[in-house]
Amino acid sequence: MATHRSAVTIYTHAMSPWFKKSTATSPLAEAPVYFVSASTPIKASRELIWDLIKPAEKGPLLSPETVCGFRAPDVEGLGEIQVFISVRAGVEHVSAVEVMEEIPRELAITRTMGDEDPAARLRYALHTADDGTSVFEVGKYFTLPPEESENLARYERNYELLCQHYVERVRSFFE
């Protein structure tokens, strides 16, 4: 009876620079972090609102550009990865969002993976107002490159409008 043996060759030469991780730090890492938000009262329970905004699969309902959304398998809540396929100006885009913090039906903080801004985060918050309505708030954390600092007001206004459009879109589902 013949025995077949496999040979394994182990290469010990230096790793190609193409596969080394860069240790460069973003120039934005030391920049000030800004925050803008928008909120709206909604006549629905926090549970109903959360069930609309949390599942990636409902992304197409909330974003006119999103055609598909799904949760990557195995993790739900903290560390969850949500993937979205969008079409903007006829071009398909894929983005992945990581859930950085979550208190179900109350708070979620997310980041878009691969974002050039190391501080960029979205915060989704829900609380109950004194009159019993739910208040839904979306906020955006961001930094600016030094050469854009004179345009801070424009960035704030743009991000505030994006937040406002989102909370109003959610509210429209419950009116």
C-alpha positions in Angstrom: 0.0 0.0 0.0 1.4 3.3 -1.1 1.5 6.3 1.2 1.0 9.8 -0.3 2.7 12.7 1.5 2.1 16.4 0.9 4.8 18.9 1.2 4.1 22.3 2.7 6.4 25.2 1.9 6.6 28.1 4.3 7.9 31.4 3.1 9.6 33.5 5.6 10.4 36.5 3.5 9.2 40.0 4.4 5.5 40.7 3.7 4.8 42.7 0.6 4.1 46.4 1.3 0.8 46.0 -0.5 -0.5 43.9 2.4 0.8 45.9 5.3 -1.7 48.1 7.2 -1.0 51.8 7.1 -0.2 53.4 10.3 -1.0 56.9 9.0 -3.3 58.9 11.1 -6.1 60.9 9.5 -5.5 64.6 9.7 -9.0 64.8 11.1 -8.2 62.7 14.1 -7.2 65.8 16.1 -9.9 68.1 14.6 -12.8 69.4 16.8 -16.0 67.2 16.6 -19.2 69.0 15.8 -22.8 67.9 16.3 -26.1 68.9 14.7 -29.5 67.3 15.1 -33.2 67.5 14.3 -36.1 66.1 16.2 -39.9 65.8 15.8 -42.8 64.5 18.0 -44.5 61.4 16.6 -47.9 60.1 17.7 -46.7 56.5 17.9 -45.0 54.3 20.5 -41.2 54.2 20.7 -41.5 50.5 19.9 -43.4 51.1 16.6 -40.9 53.8 15.6 -37.9 51.6 16.5 -39.4 48.7 14.5 -39.4 51.0 11.5 -35.9 52.6 11.8 -33.8 49.7 13.2 -34.1 46.8 10.7 -31.9 47.3 7.7 -34.5 45.6 5.5 -36.7 48.7 6.0 -34.0 51.0 4.6 -35.8 51.3 1.2 -38.9 52.7 3.0 -36.8 55.5 4.6 -34.3 56.5 1.9 -35.4 57.1 -1.7 -32.0 56.0 -3.0 -31.8 52.7 -1.0 -33.0 49.7 -3.0 -32.0 46.9 -0.6 -30.9 46.6 3.0 -29.9 43.6 5.1 -28.1 42.7 8.4 -24.9 40.7 8.1 -25.4 37.4 9.9 -24.5 36.4 13.4 -24.5 39.7 15.3 -27.5 41.8 16.4 -27.3 45.0 18.4 -23.8 46.2 19.4 -21.4 45.3 16.6 -24.1 44.6 14.1 -23.3 45.3 10.5 -26.0 46.6 8.2 -25.5 46.6 4.5 -27.3 48.9 2.1 -27.4 49.0 -1.7 -28.3 52.4 -3.1 -28.6 53.9 -6.6 -27.5 57.6 -6.9 -27.5 59.3 -10.3 -27.9 55.8 -11.9 -24.8 54.4 -10.2 -25.0 51.5 -7.7 -23.3 52.0 -4.3 -22.8 49.6 -1.4 -22.3 50.9 2.1 -21.9 49.1 5.4 -23.0 50.6 8.7 -21.8 49.4 12.1 -23.9 49.7 15.3 -21.4 51.3 17.8 -23.9 51.6 20.7 -27.5 50.5 21.2 -30.1 50.7 23.8 -33.1 49.1 22.1 -36.1 51.4 21.5 -34.1 54.3 23.0 -30.7 55.0 21.4 -28.4 53.8 18.6 -25.1 55.2 17.4 -23.8 54.1 14.1 -20.8 54.7 11.8 -20.5 54.1 8.1 -17.5 51.8 7.6 -14.7 53.3 5.5 -15.9 56.9 6.1 -13.0 59.4 5.6 -14.1 61.2 8.8 -13.0 59.2 11.8 -15.5 61.0 14.0 -18.5 60.6 11.7 -21.4 59.1 13.6 -25.2 59.1 13.4 -27.2 59.1 16.6 -30.8 57.9 16.7 -32.6 58.7 19.9 -36.2 58.2 21.1 -37.8 59.4 24.3 -41.4 60.0 25.5 -42.5 63.6 25.9 -44.6 64.9 28.9 -47.8 64.7 26.7 -47.1 61.0 25.9 -45.9 61.4 22.3 -42.6 60.0 21.3 -39.8 62.3 20.3 -37.5 61.1 17.6 -34.1 62.8 17.2 -31.4 62.1 14.6 -28.0 63.7 15.1 -24.8 63.8 13.1 -21.2 64.0 14.6 -18.6 65.2 12.2 -15.2 66.9 11.8 -13.9 69.2 9.1 -10.5 69.4 7.3 -8.7 72.6 8.4 -9.1 74.0 4.9 -12.9 73.7 5.3 -13.2 75.4 8.7 -14.5 78.6 7.2 -17.4 76.6 5.7 -18.6 75.2 9.1 -22.0 76.9 8.9 -22.7 75.4 5.5 -21.8 71.9 6.7 -23.9 72.3 9.8 -26.9 73.5 7.8 -26.5 70.6 5.3 -26.3 67.9 7.9 -29.1 69.5 9.9 -31.3 69.4 6.8 -30.4 65.8 6.2 -31.4 65.0 9.8 -34.6 67.0 9.5 -35.7 65.3 6.3 -35.1 61.9 7.9 -37.1 62.5 11.1 -39.9 64.0 9.0 -39.9 61.0 6.7 -40.2 58.7 9.7 -43.0 60.9 11.2 -45.0 60.7 7.9 -45.3 56.9 8.3 -47.4 57.4 11.4 -49.7 60.3 10.4 
